[in-house]
Amino acid sequence: MSNIDSYEERYSNFDWKISAEELEYGKNGMYNIGFYCSDRIVEKGFGDRTALIWQGFKGDVKEFTYNDIRIYSNVVAKFLIDKGVKSGDRVCIFMDRIPELYISFVGILKMGGITQPLFSAFGEEALFTRLEDAKTKAVITTKKHAGKIRRIRDRLPALEKVIIVDVEEQALKPGEISFNMEKSTPVENFEIEKVGPEVPSVLHYTSGTTGKPKGALHVHSSIIAQYITAKWVLDITSGDIYWCTADPGWVTGTSYGIIGPWACGVTQTVLDSGFNTEKWYQFIEKHKITVWYTAPTAIRLLMKDGTSAVQKYDLSCLRHLISVGEPLNAEGVIWSEQAFGKPFHDSYWQTETGSIVITNYPGMKVKPGSMGKPFPGITATVLDQKTFGPITTPGKVGLIALKPGWPSMFRAYWENKEMYDSKFKNGWYICGDRSSIDSEGYFWFVGRDDDVINTGGHLVGPFEIESALLEHEAVAESAAVGKPDAVNMEVVKAFVALKPGYEANADLELSIMNFIRKKLSPLAMPQEIEFVESLPKTRSGKIMRRLLRAKEWGQEIGDTSTLEND
Ligand code: WT7
């Protein structure tokens, strides 16, 4: 089964109402995402259908039906209310991809809280920045990650509750609360918070060029876009077994790792372990996965192991493949046709867009290397960099821009109106990426329009890395840029000028690398450190990252006077 239909027809006749009506969104005054991801599927008569097949890194498997998700998310919601968490409070989920993560996400929404999922590999500084900014009231975590919170808790006056889901009372530190979802009394009936469609739901932190990470704030009605894109782009139908490989610390893992699939009532799978070719193929074969949403870095890693690795498994269950997060090279598309008998379909979007906005729509001709065309309901173009007027010449590169107003567009950067407003020009939302459009309307991604580093589909902000580097005792000044990498597209490279008395050597390089890994995350850790006497700066004293970056990419640096005037 498939939902595929004519792209042209759908694009020309589209109205978001089509999605809202299918979802019966707003019936009985109900707009809460939590309801649409659990209770509604049960009310439709599918309570016994498997909602989640979870597999841990040791191979242990747990399954949850839609009715289980409904009851356990009620348990979480009631627990939070009993502990004094109020609607509108930010509740962070900080754990590996265990069932509690997915179910807490739904539970927090049900009680009206704003969920703030954070990547569990974040170190204490990365965590601190995001919890401090959001004035987060409660964190739900596990034993494994609680230590990081303990070390920063005295600097977080707003953080009242630290909830740990896998420890006994006696192992708690003062001020912590233990919570066992499965051992708690089941909550059959819970009065879901009657939020309006414009009430905040999810807060995802994302990196920009300047300043600290920003919290992109979404609202409950985002589900209108997440549901219909999951249905039409990922092409998931109720009979599918779906696998999204993303971690819910990033937007793909919530929009299409929780909300989209569960609103569609599909069985979704989660593999809580890192990348491994054999393990991934075994997982697909074992659970008979039909729809697979992953990222180009993973595809490149699979390609390295060749089609011979694919042939060891029966992967004929796979029906539809989609990719996101970074440019999907033509080679990846062609290889997947050879390896799996079907191409990966690209999808382009961002934390800020909340849902897929440009894509190789199923059924539409795939042009390998192109991201495809705007999703129905999305008006997309490329704008001239100086005038912000639409470019009409096919093949000419400009800034990707979208007409505001689609349901899952972010509504704010948390307490940063100025930054939010700066993203809109001439009535367009500017994505911050460059692309061209060909004569058939296909978008061809060129690159980002800022200094943000995209490593393996994860954005890392240079400012956050540089700030952390400065906290190392030996570092006087620094610049972080992306350098090319065969697998991850980019990895972080740091240029560092040392304080007097420190000697540049391999030990110091290692010490700085580990310092960043621990403070921020393995993603932010520089893979290379180049020690320099000083860094190139503009006349106003700003470090010229773009010059350093251009050198790494072997690009023409051109007229540096423009860079100097930045
Ligand atoms: C940035 C957004 C999309 C959800 C996960 C990442 C890059 C995303 C593509 C693609 C080329 C892509 C862009 C974008 N990106 N998809 N298909 N082709 N680049 O969300 O962390 O907000 O990152 O990822 O640069 O702006 P995010």
Residues whose N, C-alpha, C, O or C-beta is under 5 A from the ligand:
A	BS01	WT7	T206 T252 S323 V324 G325 E326 P327 L328 D346 S347 Y348 W349 Q350 T351 E352 C431 D433 F445 R448 G457 L459
